[in-house]
Amino acid sequence: MLLSIEGLVLLCLGFFVVSTLYSSVGFGGGSSYLALLTLVLVNFFAIRSIALVCNLVVVSGSTFLYLKHGHTRLKDFLSFVITSIPMAFIGASFRLKEEVFFIILGAALIISSVSLLYQTSGIRWNEPTKVYPKYLSYIIGGTIGLLSGLVGIGGGIFLAPILNHINWNKSVKIAALASFFILVNSISGLVGLLVAGTIQLPWVETVALGVTVVIGGQLGVRLSLKRLSANGIKRITAILVLIVGLRVLLVNGLGLF
């Protein structure tokens, strides 16, 4: 056991809040799991592994519900995941030096926060959906898949704002794709860690956090959260992730403080 009982309880509370909020808007919460884990753990292999497992748990339920309601169609999503799956595997297979990992992680968290803020900036994508060549889907999926594998997230938090910006489809379809994208990339990333021999899942922390996000994720999916808008959730999350991302980049990665 890497954490004290008190520390684990506080971490579970943070994971519960994150999983509830993120699942309510179609994400798994990987970036915020990483942000929280970097505050209490120093082993970046454990950080990546736990974040991917929790991501996988949350989006499994979301993907099932999107599928049940007819928003998930594999043929529409295949061009994104066919490149993201192998690239997420490759990214997770890299044995990064600790400082390199924290630089990439810090930058990814900062980008995540900016992407969330961008979605709440007041811009509206009311234009009709557009048709794009298939190769663009392959490029977007592969690029985000590689980044996802490197840092230990599903990548939906990068994918959704890009697709909203280019009017790829309706918002509910994009949310469904983001959830499915996170699911397959999390599985691929975990397999990559396993093959590379860098997967580290301290069982006490993993079980406790896994159970926590199961409860939070299912609660978030089923609640409309009418008292707190999706934009409000994203703004709060973005600010927190930005603060931790800057800390990880400057302190853990670059060693400036």
Backbone bond lengths (Angstrom), bond angles and torsions (degrees), N, CA, C in turn:
res aa  C-N    CA-C-N  psi(-1)  N-CA   C-N-CA  omega(-1)  CA-C   N-CA-C  phi
1 M - - - 1.480 - - 1.523 108.79 -
2 L 1.351 116.25 124.07 1.447 121.27 -174.59 1.521 113.50 -87.64
3 L 1.327 116.82 -22.97 1.452 121.35 -175.51 1.519 111.41 -117.54
4 S 1.319 115.57 156.94 1.456 119.98 172.79 1.530 108.77 -72.68
5 I 1.329 116.11 163.70 1.458 120.26 179.10 1.526 110.34 -58.71
6 E 1.325 116.33 -43.54 1.462 119.97 -179.14 1.530 111.15 -63.76
7 G 1.331 115.51 -42.66 1.460 119.99 179.39 1.510 111.99 -63.89
8 L 1.338 116.56 -40.47 1.461 121.01 -179.95 1.523 111.27 -66.82
9 V 1.321 116.98 -39.67 1.466 120.56 178.62 1.529 110.57 -62.38
10 L 1.321 116.43 -44.75 1.466 120.35 178.39 1.524 111.06 -63.55
11 L 1.330 116.87 -40.37 1.465 120.79 178.97 1.530 110.75 -65.18
12 C 1.339 115.96 -40.93 1.470 120.04 177.28 1.518 110.88 -61.64
13 L 1.312 116.48 -38.97 1.461 120.13 178.61 1.528 110.13 -62.66
14 G 1.333 116.27 -44.03 1.459 120.21 178.04 1.520 111.91 -62.86
15 F 1.344 116.86 -41.69 1.459 121.37 179.44 1.528 111.10 -66.30
16 F 1.321 116.14 -35.37 1.474 119.79 178.91 1.528 110.28 -63.60
17 V 1.314 116.10 -46.12 1.467 120.49 179.85 1.527 110.22 -62.79
18 V 1.326 116.48 -46.29 1.467 121.02 -178.81 1.524 111.20 -61.73
19 S 1.336 117.13 -48.60 1.463 120.29 -177.24 1.519 111.77 -64.08
20 T 1.333 116.86 -37.01 1.460 120.32 179.07 1.527 111.02 -66.43
21 L 1.311 116.09 -48.15 1.456 120.24 -177.67 1.525 112.27 -68.08
22 Y 1.323 116.18 -46.90 1.464 119.58 -176.60 1.523 111.63 -65.97
23 S 1.318 117.54 -43.79 1.462 119.69 -178.31 1.516 111.78 -63.92
24 S 1.316 117.01 -26.54 1.458 120.65 179.95 1.522 112.25 -70.48
25 V 1.322 117.48 -18.73 1.469 121.01 179.20 1.524 111.99 -118.59
26 G 1.341 117.43 15.01 1.454 121.04 170.22 1.511 116.78 95.15
27 F 1.326 119.13 7.30 1.459 121.41 -179.53 1.527 111.06 -110.37
28 G 1.345 114.93 168.16 1.457 119.73 -179.76 1.512 113.41 -94.17
29 G 1.334 117.17 -25.39 1.461 121.22 179.22 1.508 114.72 96.33
30 G 1.345 117.57 11.59 1.465 120.58 -174.53 1.516 114.64 -56.37
31 S 1.335 117.54 -41.71 1.460 119.76 -178.23 1.521 111.57 -64.01
32 S 1.330 116.67 -39.11 1.468 119.76 179.40 1.526 111.87 -75.33
33 Y 1.353 117.66 -32.24 1.466 119.26 173.59 1.525 109.96 -61.15
34 L 1.319 115.42 -44.09 1.468 119.73 177.90 1.526 110.84 -61.30
35 A 1.332 115.51 -42.79 1.458 119.82 -179.71 1.521 111.03 -60.11
36 L 1.325 117.02 -45.16 1.467 120.85 -179.98 1.525 111.77 -68.40
37 L 1.319 116.65 -41.33 1.467 120.40 -177.40 1.527 112.25 -66.05
38 T 1.334 116.48 -35.38 1.464 118.71 179.98 1.522 112.38 -67.47
39 L 1.315 116.98 -17.98 1.466 120.39 178.77 1.526 112.22 -79.62
40 V 1.352 116.79 -21.77 1.466 119.19 -173.61 1.526 114.03 -122.51
41 L 1.351 117.50 -16.07 1.457 120.62 -179.30 1.524 110.30 -120.02
42 V 1.324 116.20 149.61 1.460 120.72 177.72 1.526 111.79 -109.23
43 N 1.320 117.35 -16.31 1.461 121.96 -179.29 1.529 109.05 -83.06
44 F 1.344 116.51 106.06 1.447 118.33 -174.43 1.522 112.94 -73.69
45 F 1.329 118.73 -18.21 1.459 120.12 173.21 1.533 110.26 -67.87
46 A 1.326 115.77 -41.61 1.459 120.40 177.12 1.526 110.77 -67.35
47 I 1.322 116.71 -36.95 1.460 120.79 179.20 1.523 110.63 -60.94
48 R 1.327 116.64 -48.86 1.467 120.88 179.96 1.528 111.22 -62.63
49 S 1.326 115.95 -45.03 1.463 120.54 -174.84 1.527 111.71 -64.87
50 I 1.337 116.72 -48.45 1.465 120.58 -178.16 1.521 110.72 -64.06
51 A 1.340 117.16 -41.71 1.465 120.62 -179.49 1.521 111.34 -61.52
52 L 1.334 117.11 -41.51 1.464 120.59 -179.94 1.524 111.53 -66.69
53 V 1.328 116.85 -41.61 1.463 120.03 179.21 1.529 110.53 -62.39
54 C 1.317 116.67 -45.74 1.470 120.20 -179.69 1.531 111.21 -65.58
55 N 1.322 116.16 -38.87 1.456 120.57 175.61 1.521 110.82 -57.70
56 L 1.316 114.76 -47.75 1.468 121.94 -178.14 1.525 111.19 -60.23
57 V 1.312 116.22 -42.92 1.461 121.13 -178.78 1.526 111.27 -62.25
58 V 1.334 116.23 -46.01 1.465 120.23 -176.12 1.523 112.09 -66.90
59 V 1.334 117.08 -48.47 1.470 118.90 -173.65 1.524 112.73 -76.97
60 S 1.323 118.61 -15.78 1.466 119.81 175.66 1.526 110.00 -60.27
61 G 1.331 116.57 -45.65 1.454 120.45 178.17 1.519 112.51 -66.86
62 S 1.340 116.74 -40.81 1.465 120.52 179.79 1.524 111.06 -63.64
63 T 1.336 116.05 -44.98 1.458 120.20 -179.32 1.519 111.31 -61.81
64 F 1.325 116.45 -39.83 1.464 120.47 178.84 1.526 110.98 -60.68
65 L 1.337 116.38 -43.94 1.460 119.45 -178.19 1.528 111.58 -69.31
66 Y 1.349 116.90 -38.19 1.465 119.19 176.21 1.522 110.57 -63.38
67 L 1.337 116.15 -39.70 1.460 120.82 177.86 1.527 110.63 -64.69
68 K 1.305 115.73 -42.65 1.470 121.32 -179.19 1.523 111.82 -60.57
69 H 1.343 116.12 -36.07 1.460 120.52 -177.49 1.526 112.88 -93.94
70 G 1.308 117.41 9.01 1.462 121.24 173.13 1.504 116.66 80.40
71 H 1.352 117.90 16.91 1.455 120.53 -179.74 1.533 112.66 -92.33
72 T 1.315 117.27 -13.80 1.451 121.92 -177.99 1.525 110.00 -106.95
73 R 1.328 116.12 115.75 1.457 122.01 176.33 1.527 107.67 -127.39
74 L 1.314 116.34 117.33 1.458 121.36 -172.84 1.514 112.56 -57.60
75 K 1.318 117.54 -37.48 1.459 119.61 -176.24 1.532 111.83 -66.08
76 D 1.329 116.88 -27.29 1.458 120.27 177.39 1.526 112.04 -77.72
77 F 1.338 116.82 -24.43 1.459 121.45 -174.17 1.530 113.03 -101.35
78 L 1.327 116.27 -12.88 1.460 120.23 -170.65 1.518 113.14 -59.65
79 S 1.338 117.09 -38.97 1.462 119.77 -176.78 1.526 112.29 -65.27
80 F 1.339 117.56 -24.23 1.470 120.61 177.36 1.526 111.17 -81.85
81 V 1.326 116.69 -45.04 1.463 119.80 -172.51 1.522 113.33 -82.59
82 I 1.339 117.99 -19.37 1.454 119.99 -177.56 1.527 111.26 -66.50
83 T 1.329 117.21 -26.71 1.459 120.69 175.26 1.528 111.86 -99.47
84 S 1.335 116.91 -29.68 1.469 118.76 -176.97 1.522 111.84 -69.55
85 I 1.335 117.85 -35.66 1.467 120.90 -177.38 1.526 112.09 -60.75
86 P 1.356 119.07 -54.27 1.469 117.86 179.14 1.522 113.15 -66.13
87 M 1.342 117.28 -33.56 1.462 119.37 -179.26 1.523 111.20 -71.21
88 A 1.337 117.95 -35.82 1.465 120.81 175.35 1.525 110.15 -64.63
89 F 1.328 116.28 -38.71 1.461 121.39 177.14 1.529 110.45 -62.46
90 I 1.335 116.36 -45.72 1.468 121.00 179.60 1.524 110.54 -63.22
91 G 1.343 116.17 -44.74 1.460 119.64 -179.73 1.513 112.31 -61.05
92 A 1.327 116.76 -42.10 1.459 120.70 -179.89 1.520 112.02 -70.63
93 S 1.336 117.02 -22.18 1.465 120.82 -177.73 1.527 112.62 -77.88
94 F 1.326 117.46 -18.96 1.452 120.46 -178.85 1.523 111.11 -65.32
95 R 1.326 116.02 133.11 1.471 121.33 174.12 1.526 108.04 -92.64
96 L 1.306 114.88 84.30 1.458 119.77 -177.39 1.528 111.81 -75.09
97 K 1.330 115.29 146.01 1.457 119.05 169.27 1.522 108.18 -67.38
98 E 1.322 114.85 151.06 1.462 119.51 -173.50 1.521 112.38 -57.38
99 E 1.347 117.30 -44.67 1.458 119.13 -177.72 1.532 111.50 -68.16
100 V 1.335 116.84 -34.75 1.469 120.67 177.44 1.526 110.27 -65.64
101 F 1.338 115.22 -42.63 1.465 119.56 178.56 1.518 110.89 -59.06
102 F 1.329 117.40 -46.20 1.458 120.03 -177.33 1.532 111.98 -68.70
103 I 1.338 117.80 -31.36 1.464 120.34 175.24 1.525 110.03 -64.65
104 I 1.344 116.23 -47.30 1.467 120.68 179.33 1.527 110.14 -64.69
105 L 1.329 116.32 -43.05 1.459 120.59 -179.79 1.522 111.02 -62.60
106 G 1.332 116.78 -46.83 1.462 120.05 179.80 1.516 111.81 -60.18
107 A 1.340 116.11 -44.50 1.464 120.19 178.57 1.522 110.90 -63.14
108 A 1.349 116.96 -40.47 1.470 121.06 179.76 1.523 111.33 -64.38
109 L 1.334 116.78 -40.27 1.462 120.08 178.71 1.527 111.10 -65.52
110 I 1.324 116.32 -39.91 1.464 120.16 178.68 1.522 110.28 -64.64
111 I 1.339 116.72 -43.90 1.463 120.95 177.88 1.529 110.05 -62.53
112 S 1.344 116.07 -39.85 1.461 120.15 178.49 1.521 110.92 -59.58
113 S 1.326 116.20 -45.05 1.461 119.77 -178.25 1.522 111.07 -65.50
114 V 1.334 116.24 -40.51 1.465 120.01 179.24 1.528 110.36 -64.76
115 S 1.337 116.40 -40.45 1.463 119.84 179.87 1.527 111.25 -64.45
116 L 1.327 116.79 -37.79 1.462 119.94 177.01 1.531 111.01 -66.69
117 L 1.330 116.67 -44.00 1.458 119.98 178.74 1.526 111.21 -63.18
118 Y 1.325 115.97 -35.96 1.462 120.44 179.33 1.518 111.24 -62.18
119 Q 1.323 116.12 -37.70 1.460 120.23 -179.84 1.530 112.00 -68.31
120 T 1.333 117.55 -20.77 1.470 120.61 -176.87 1.524 111.63 -109.42
121 S 1.325 116.80 17.07 1.464 120.92 -173.64 1.518 113.78 -79.04
122 G 1.332 116.22 -1.31 1.454 119.39 -178.57 1.512 112.76 98.33
123 I 1.333 116.45 -7.34 1.464 120.08 177.14 1.514 109.06 -71.65
124 R 1.308 117.48 138.65 1.453 121.40 178.80 1.517 109.36 -121.42
125 W 1.299 116.26 136.25 1.456 121.21 179.55 1.530 108.76 -102.73
126 N 1.330 115.31 79.27 1.449 119.89 -176.44 1.525 112.75 -95.48
127 E 1.329 116.88 -4.40 1.446 119.98 -179.25 1.525 110.52 -66.35
128 P 1.320 117.03 156.46 1.462 120.07 176.45 1.530 110.25 -60.71
129 T 1.326 116.11 151.53 1.457 119.58 177.95 1.519 109.80 -65.07
130 K 1.307 115.06 150.49 1.459 121.02 -176.22 1.522 110.17 -114.89
131 V 1.318 114.87 156.24 1.462 121.38 178.45 1.525 108.48 -102.38
132 Y 1.338 116.82 127.73 1.449 122.28 -178.94 1.527 109.98 -119.33
133 P 1.334 116.71 154.42 1.474 119.30 177.88 1.517 111.07 -64.54
134 K 1.317 116.56 149.65 1.456 122.24 -175.92 1.526 112.51 -59.02
135 Y 1.335 116.35 -35.11 1.462 117.97 -175.43 1.524 112.30 -61.10
136 L 1.336 117.51 -27.43 1.462 119.79 178.11 1.524 110.69 -65.90
137 S 1.326 116.74 -38.12 1.467 120.66 176.90 1.517 111.21 -64.00
138 Y 1.331 116.44 -39.93 1.464 120.67 178.21 1.533 110.91 -62.76
139 I 1.323 115.71 -43.29 1.471 120.42 -178.33 1.527 110.68 -66.35
140 I 1.327 116.57 -47.94 1.466 120.77 179.88 1.529 110.59 -61.30
141 G 1.323 116.89 -47.92 1.464 120.96 -178.94 1.516 112.46 -61.77
142 G 1.335 117.08 -45.04 1.463 120.41 -178.49 1.514 112.61 -66.34
143 T 1.324 117.05 -42.46 1.468 121.32 -178.87 1.526 111.27 -63.81
144 I 1.325 115.83 -48.85 1.468 119.56 -179.96 1.519 110.60 -68.36
145 G 1.333 117.79 -34.19 1.460 121.28 177.24 1.521 111.99 -61.43
146 L 1.330 117.20 -42.88 1.467 121.13 179.04 1.523 110.86 -62.94
147 L 1.319 116.42 -46.89 1.467 120.53 178.90 1.523 110.53 -62.36
148 S 1.314 116.61 -39.92 1.464 121.07 179.99 1.522 111.18 -60.80
149 G 1.323 116.32 -45.52 1.454 120.37 179.66 1.512 112.88 -65.28
150 L 1.320 116.78 -36.80 1.466 120.72 -178.94 1.519 112.19 -63.45
151 V 1.325 116.88 -43.95 1.463 119.84 -172.51 1.521 114.26 -102.38
152 G 1.334 117.70 -13.31 1.454 119.21 176.07 1.512 115.39 91.27
153 I 1.348 116.42 38.35 1.459 119.92 174.00 1.524 108.39 -128.59
154 G 1.341 116.58 171.81 1.459 119.73 -178.33 1.515 113.80 -83.79
155 G 1.339 117.42 -23.98 1.456 121.37 176.48 1.509 115.67 95.90
156 G 1.318 118.20 -6.50 1.458 120.40 -179.13 1.519 113.15 -61.67
157 I 1.319 115.99 -30.55 1.460 120.25 -178.27 1.522 111.80 -68.95
158 F 1.350 117.57 -20.97 1.457 122.09 173.14 1.524 110.98 -90.04
159 L 1.327 116.31 -38.21 1.458 121.75 -174.04 1.525 112.27 -68.09
160 A 1.335 117.44 -46.19 1.459 121.04 -174.18 1.529 113.41 -58.65
161 P 1.348 120.24 -49.84 1.466 118.48 -179.47 1.521 113.24 -64.24
162 I 1.339 117.12 -33.30 1.469 119.75 177.72 1.525 110.54 -63.72
163 L 1.330 116.47 -47.21 1.461 120.57 -177.79 1.525 111.83 -69.68
164 N 1.332 116.78 -34.04 1.463 119.29 174.49 1.521 110.97 -64.65
165 H 1.316 115.45 -39.96 1.469 120.53 -177.52 1.527 111.62 -65.05
166 I 1.320 117.30 -37.84 1.473 120.19 -177.45 1.530 112.21 -93.53
167 N 1.349 116.56 6.29 1.475 121.62 178.72 1.528 111.86 57.47
168 W 1.328 115.76 47.84 1.465 120.26 -178.27 1.525 111.40 -64.88
169 N 1.329 117.58 -40.77 1.459 121.07 179.97 1.523 108.69 -166.68
170 K 1.313 116.68 -173.96 1.456 121.60 177.60 1.528 109.89 -66.32
171 S 1.332 115.87 155.66 1.461 120.61 -174.70 1.520 112.74 -60.34
172 V 1.341 117.53 -38.09 1.458 119.43 -178.67 1.534 110.54 -67.98
173 K 1.331 116.95 -34.25 1.459 120.80 177.97 1.535 109.90 -69.46
174 I 1.328 116.65 -38.32 1.456 120.80 177.94 1.524 110.54 -66.24
175 A 1.334 116.48 -40.36 1.465 120.06 177.56 1.521 111.02 -62.90
176 A 1.338 115.92 -40.55 1.460 120.28 178.37 1.521 111.06 -64.68
177 L 1.338 117.09 -41.76 1.467 121.03 177.38 1.519 110.62 -63.84
178 A 1.342 117.11 -43.43 1.461 120.75 -179.58 1.524 110.65 -59.92
179 S 1.321 116.63 -41.80 1.461 121.19 179.42 1.527 110.89 -63.97
180 F 1.324 116.93 -46.47 1.462 121.57 179.02 1.527 110.87 -65.56
181 F 1.325 116.15 -39.53 1.467 122.65 178.80 1.531 110.61 -60.49
182 I 1.323 115.90 -44.45 1.461 121.16 178.34 1.527 110.37 -63.38
183 L 1.325 115.97 -41.24 1.457 120.88 -178.84 1.523 111.87 -59.56
184 V 1.330 116.87 -53.76 1.463 119.40 -175.76 1.524 111.80 -69.75
185 N 1.332 117.74 -34.80 1.455 120.09 179.38 1.521 111.98 -71.40
186 S 1.317 117.07 -34.37 1.462 120.25 177.19 1.524 110.69 -65.55
187 I 1.337 116.07 -41.72 1.468 119.84 176.78 1.524 110.30 -63.11
188 S 1.341 116.04 -47.27 1.461 120.61 -179.54 1.523 111.16 -62.04
189 G 1.343 116.51 -41.02 1.458 120.27 179.26 1.517 112.77 -63.94
190 L 1.326 116.47 -40.59 1.467 120.44 178.51 1.529 111.19 -64.97
191 V 1.338 116.35 -40.07 1.462 119.94 177.27 1.525 109.81 -63.81
192 G 1.330 116.67 -40.23 1.455 120.65 177.52 1.515 112.56 -61.70
193 L 1.328 116.98 -42.48 1.465 120.75 176.58 1.523 110.94 -63.41
194 L 1.325 115.73 -39.32 1.464 120.49 -179.90 1.519 111.22 -64.26
195 V 1.321 116.60 -45.58 1.464 121.50 -179.77 1.527 110.79 -64.72
196 A 1.333 116.21 -39.13 1.464 120.55 -179.62 1.523 112.47 -76.59
197 G 1.329 117.37 -9.40 1.459 120.89 -178.99 1.509 113.56 73.09
198 T 1.337 116.83 23.63 1.467 120.02 -177.82 1.524 112.42 -112.47
199 I 1.314 117.89 7.42 1.455 119.78 178.13 1.529 109.18 -76.24
200 Q 1.308 116.56 127.53 1.461 121.98 -179.76 1.521 108.19 -136.58
201 L 1.314 115.26 112.66 1.462 121.62 -177.66 1.525 109.80 -125.73
202 P 1.336 117.51 87.73 1.465 119.46 174.30 1.510 109.06 -57.26
203 W 1.332 116.19 120.15 1.459 119.42 -164.62 1.525 114.42 -64.05
204 V 1.331 117.63 -37.07 1.469 119.44 -178.64 1.531 109.99 -63.69
205 E 1.330 115.87 -52.38 1.459 119.91 -179.76 1.532 111.84 -63.47
206 T 1.336 116.41 -41.47 1.465 120.19 -177.71 1.522 111.69 -64.34
207 V 1.332 116.91 -45.80 1.474 120.32 179.68 1.523 110.68 -64.82
208 A 1.328 116.56 -46.30 1.463 119.96 -178.20 1.523 111.37 -62.05
209 L 1.322 116.58 -46.33 1.464 119.98 -179.28 1.526 111.36 -71.09
210 G 1.340 116.67 -35.00 1.457 120.63 178.13 1.513 111.96 -62.71
211 V 1.320 116.53 -46.93 1.467 120.65 177.84 1.531 110.37 -62.81
212 T 1.316 116.16 -39.36 1.463 120.57 -179.52 1.517 111.47 -61.08
213 V 1.343 117.51 -46.69 1.461 119.26 -177.04 1.530 112.19 -75.14
214 V 1.331 117.40 -23.86 1.469 119.39 172.76 1.533 109.31 -60.65
215 I 1.328 115.03 -48.50 1.472 120.31 -179.12 1.532 110.27 -65.43
216 G 1.329 115.96 -49.47 1.458 119.76 -179.15 1.515 112.80 -63.44
217 G 1.329 116.39 -41.87 1.457 120.27 -179.37 1.509 112.92 -64.11
218 Q 1.317 116.44 -44.03 1.463 120.13 178.95 1.528 111.16 -67.00
219 L 1.320 116.53 -36.50 1.460 120.02 177.16 1.524 110.84 -64.90
220 G 1.331 116.22 -45.39 1.458 120.41 -178.86 1.513 113.27 -63.34
221 V 1.335 116.41 -40.74 1.464 120.50 -179.80 1.519 111.14 -63.70
222 R 1.318 116.54 -36.53 1.464 120.72 -173.60 1.525 114.40 -88.77
223 L 1.299 116.70 -13.76 1.460 119.81 179.71 1.528 110.74 -100.26
224 S 1.291 116.02 143.31 1.466 119.56 177.45 1.517 111.59 -84.09
225 L 1.336 116.28 -14.11 1.472 121.82 -178.48 1.533 111.00 51.18
226 K 1.335 116.16 51.74 1.459 121.02 -175.55 1.527 112.51 -63.94
227 R 1.325 116.79 -25.28 1.468 118.94 -176.84 1.518 112.80 -84.52
228 L 1.330 116.27 -9.88 1.460 120.01 176.99 1.511 107.36 -138.18
229 S 1.317 116.09 114.27 1.458 120.32 -174.85 1.519 111.15 -68.81
230 A 1.331 115.00 160.40 1.458 120.25 176.87 1.523 110.79 -60.49
231 N 1.336 117.30 -37.86 1.464 120.32 178.40 1.524 110.80 -65.21
232 G 1.331 117.05 -38.76 1.457 119.85 178.11 1.508 111.91 -63.54
233 I 1.318 116.23 -42.32 1.469 121.33 177.05 1.518 110.35 -59.41
234 K 1.332 115.79 -46.92 1.462 120.62 -176.49 1.526 111.75 -65.47
235 R 1.327 116.90 -38.79 1.469 119.48 -179.90 1.529 111.29 -65.27
236 I 1.327 116.38 -45.92 1.469 120.32 179.43 1.523 110.42 -61.79
237 T 1.318 115.90 -46.61 1.457 120.75 -179.70 1.517 110.73 -62.61
238 A 1.331 116.98 -43.32 1.457 121.30 -177.64 1.527 111.68 -60.08
239 I 1.317 116.84 -42.17 1.467 120.69 -179.77 1.527 110.88 -64.50
240 L 1.334 116.26 -44.31 1.466 120.16 179.78 1.530 111.45 -64.53
241 V 1.327 116.18 -44.33 1.464 120.22 -179.54 1.521 110.54 -65.92
242 L 1.328 117.65 -37.07 1.465 120.92 178.62 1.526 111.15 -62.53
243 I 1.327 117.12 -44.76 1.466 121.56 -179.76 1.527 110.84 -60.67
244 V 1.332 115.88 -48.03 1.464 119.60 -178.95 1.525 110.42 -69.29
245 G 1.331 117.98 -37.20 1.460 120.87 178.91 1.513 111.76 -61.28
246 L 1.321 117.01 -42.48 1.464 121.01 177.18 1.528 110.85 -63.74
247 R 1.332 116.06 -40.07 1.467 119.83 178.81 1.518 111.19 -64.25
248 V 1.328 116.48 -46.20 1.472 121.02 -179.23 1.521 110.24 -62.10
249 L 1.322 117.42 -44.87 1.459 121.15 -177.97 1.521 111.96 -65.91
250 L 1.328 116.54 -48.63 1.464 120.73 -173.71 1.529 113.08 -78.11
251 V 1.339 117.00 -38.67 1.463 120.45 -175.01 1.535 111.47 -91.37
252 N 1.342 116.75 -57.59 1.463 120.27 -176.09 1.523 112.19 -75.24
253 G 1.340 116.76 -37.53 1.458 119.52 -175.69 1.514 114.37 -86.16
254 L 1.333 116.42 -56.81 1.451 121.02 -175.95 1.526 113.35 -91.37
255 G 1.323 118.16 -14.39 1.460 121.51 178.33 1.503 114.14 61.88
256 L 1.324 116.96 37.33 1.455 120.53 -175.74 1.526 113.19 -82.23
257 F 1.341 117.13 -20.46 1.469 120.01 -178.01 1.516 110.46 -128.30
